[in-house]
Amino acid sequence: MNSLQGKVIVITGGAGGIGEATARMAHAQGASVVITDREAGPVEAIAESLGERAVGLAVDVTRREDNERMTATAVEKFGRLDAAFLNAGIEGEVGPFDSRTDEAWNKVLDVNVHGVRYGVEAAIPAMRKAGGGSIVITSSVAGLRGAAGLSPYVSSKHAVVGMMRCLAAELGADGIRVNTLNPGPVDNRMMRSIEDQAKPGHGDEVHEMFASRIPLGRYVTNEECAAMAVMLFSDAAGGCNGNTYLVDGGYCAQ
Ligand SMILES: NC(=O)c1ccc[n+]([C@@H]2O[C@H](COP(=O)([O-])OP(=O)(O)OC[C@H]3O[C@@H](n4cnc5c(N)ncnc54)[C@H](O)[C@@H]3O)[C@@H](O)[C@H]2O)c1
């Protein structure tokens, strides 16, 4: 299936679990991809392994000018911009609400909220020029539910759901659809970090505890998240605007 034939997509956090899986799946479905992350090496290697229609670029999402360079690269190399996957994120430190420093809060909000804002701002002019587009922001089940010990992260993921809803209302008239991808626990580095921080030396116990709360009995995979993102980029999702798209194994159904 080539559901993304001819589309040009920028991806942040492209060296991470969900970002790389999405870059590979979008490319396999015919898209041209600008794959970005903090360091050039890993994303350049992914782009090289994909061959044509792929570029790797160092982008720190907390820098407005980096986001603008990302969009400009898509237009320069591939002629247009159809979709933006604003997916870079950090989990921050796990701990009680009243033990979080200003620095810990700001670090998470800078990447997970302002990083998304800059990405959207950079994408809008190019998408208007293209006659429309699809913006997919990676939120989380933590954007819809609370979680003890993860207040900056949970707050940041709720914030981008609010941002998405405002954007969907504002940009619909331009043909720009805006949605969030809301994964449950994913079997990858970020969850491993949260598990190890929650119970140092016993992360596997935390993993079992989280998995037991998921109706499917397991974490979801990077590829399962990627499949939802790819669907939201595609014209098949033409009616999808302003919503949260869960890939959570049924976690939020309870
Ligand atoms: N892993 C999970 O269980 C899970 C669940 C729900 C939502 N999410 C969200 O999914 C998204 C992708 O995370 P992942 O699970 O692939 O984890 P990951 O840690 O593998 O990927 C995150 C990527 O973001 C990049 N990044 C961090 N700060 C950046 C910055 N300032 N500029 C550019 N890139 C930066 C990292 O280098 C990394 O490659 C994140 O927004 C995360 O919050 C993850």
The ligand as an SDF file (V2000), in Angstrom:
LIG
                    3D

 44 48  0  0  0  0  0  0  0  0999 V2000
    7.4910    5.4070   25.3860 N   0  0  0  0  0  0  0  0  0  0  0  0
    6.2660    5.5210   25.8520 C   0  0  0  0  0  0  0  0  0  0  0  0
    5.7640    4.6750   26.6060 O   0  0  0  0  0  0  0  0  0  0  0  0
    5.4230    6.6930   25.4400 C   0  0  0  0  0  0  0  0  0  0  0  0
    4.0600    6.6960   25.7800 C   0  0  0  0  0  0  0  0  0  0  0  0
    3.2740    7.7800   25.4160 C   0  0  0  0  0  0  0  0  0  0  0  0
    3.8390    8.8480   24.7290 C   0  0  0  0  0  0  0  0  0  0  0  0
    5.1660    8.8270   24.4260 N   0  0  0  0  0  0  0  0  0  0  0  0
    5.7160    9.9670   23.7000 C   0  0  0  0  0  0  0  0  0  0  0  0
    6.1890    9.5210   22.4540 O   0  0  0  0  0  0  0  0  0  0  0  0
    7.1610   10.4450   21.9530 C   0  0  0  0  0  0  0  0  0  0  0  0
    8.3420    9.6690   21.4170 C   0  0  0  0  0  0  0  0  0  0  0  0
    8.9920    9.0280   22.4900 O   0  0  0  0  0  0  0  0  0  0  0  0
    9.5750    7.5510   22.4080 P   0  0  0  0  0  0  0  0  0  0  0  0
    8.6560    6.6840   23.1540 O   0  0  0  0  0  0  0  0  0  0  0  0
    9.8980    7.2030   21.0000 O   0  0  0  0  0  0  0  0  0  0  0  0
   10.8800    7.7300   23.3120 O   0  0  0  0  0  0  0  0  0  0  0  0
   12.4080    8.0300   22.9020 P   0  0  0  0  0  0  0  0  0  0  0  0
   13.0530    8.5550   24.0950 O   0  0  0  0  0  0  0  0  0  0  0  0
   12.9360    6.8090   22.2460 O   0  0  0  0  0  0  0  0  0  0  0  0
   12.2730    9.1470   21.7710 O   0  0  0  0  0  0  0  0  0  0  0  0
   12.1980   10.5280   22.0550 C   0  0  0  0  0  0  0  0  0  0  0  0
   13.1340   11.2310   21.0890 C   0  0  0  0  0  0  0  0  0  0  0  0
   13.0000   12.6490   21.2950 O   0  0  0  0  0  0  0  0  0  0  0  0
   14.2930   13.1960   21.1530 C   0  0  0  0  0  0  0  0  0  0  0  0
   14.4030   14.5010   21.8170 N   0  0  0  0  0  0  0  0  0  0  0  0
   14.3780   14.7850   23.1400 C   0  0  0  0  0  0  0  0  0  0  0  0
   14.5980   16.0900   23.3520 N   0  0  0  0  0  0  0  0  0  0  0  0
   14.7290   16.6660   22.1260 C   0  0  0  0  0  0  0  0  0  0  0  0
   14.9790   17.9870   21.6740 C   0  0  0  0  0  0  0  0  0  0  0  0
   15.1360   19.0070   22.5220 N   0  0  0  0  0  0  0  0  0  0  0  0
   15.0500   18.1970   20.3510 N   0  0  0  0  0  0  0  0  0  0  0  0
   14.9060   17.1870   19.4730 C   0  0  0  0  0  0  0  0  0  0  0  0
   14.6950   15.9080   19.8360 N   0  0  0  0  0  0  0  0  0  0  0  0
   14.6040   15.6570   21.1420 C   0  0  0  0  0  0  0  0  0  0  0  0
   15.2190   12.1850   21.8220 C   0  0  0  0  0  0  0  0  0  0  0  0
   16.5600   12.3550   21.4270 O   0  0  0  0  0  0  0  0  0  0  0  0
   14.6040   10.8710   21.3560 C   0  0  0  0  0  0  0  0  0  0  0  0
   15.2020   10.3890   20.1860 O   0  0  0  0  0  0  0  0  0  0  0  0
    7.4850   11.3710   23.1150 C   0  0  0  0  0  0  0  0  0  0  0  0
    6.8150   12.6060   22.9440 O   0  0  0  0  0  0  0  0  0  0  0  0
    6.9250   10.6400   24.3140 C   0  0  0  0  0  0  0  0  0  0  0  0
    6.6130   11.4950   25.3700 O   0  0  0  0  0  0  0  0  0  0  0  0
    5.9570    7.7690   24.7530 C   0  0  0  0  0  0  0  0  0  0  0  0
  1  2  1  0
  2  3  2  0
  2  4  1  0
  4  5  1  0
  4 44  2  0
  5  6  2  0
  6  7  1  0
  7  8  2  0
  8  9  1  0
  8 44  1  0
  9 10  1  0
  9 42  1  0
 10 11  1  0
 11 12  1  0
 11 40  1  0
 12 13  1  0
 13 14  1  0
 14 15  2  0
 14 16  1  0
 14 17  1  0
 17 18  1  0
 18 19  2  0
 18 20  1  0
 18 21  1  0
 21 22  1  0
 22 23  1  0
 23 24  1  0
 23 38  1  0
 24 25  1  0
 25 26  1  0
 25 36  1  0
 26 27  1  0
 26 35  1  0
 27 28  2  0
 28 29  1  0
 29 30  1  0
 29 35  2  0
 30 31  1  0
 30 32  2  0
 32 33  1  0
 33 34  2  0
 34 35  1  0
 36 37  1  0
 36 38  1  0
 38 39  1  0
 40 41  1  0
 40 42  1  0
 42 43  1  0
M  CHG  2   8   1  16  -1
M  END
$$$$
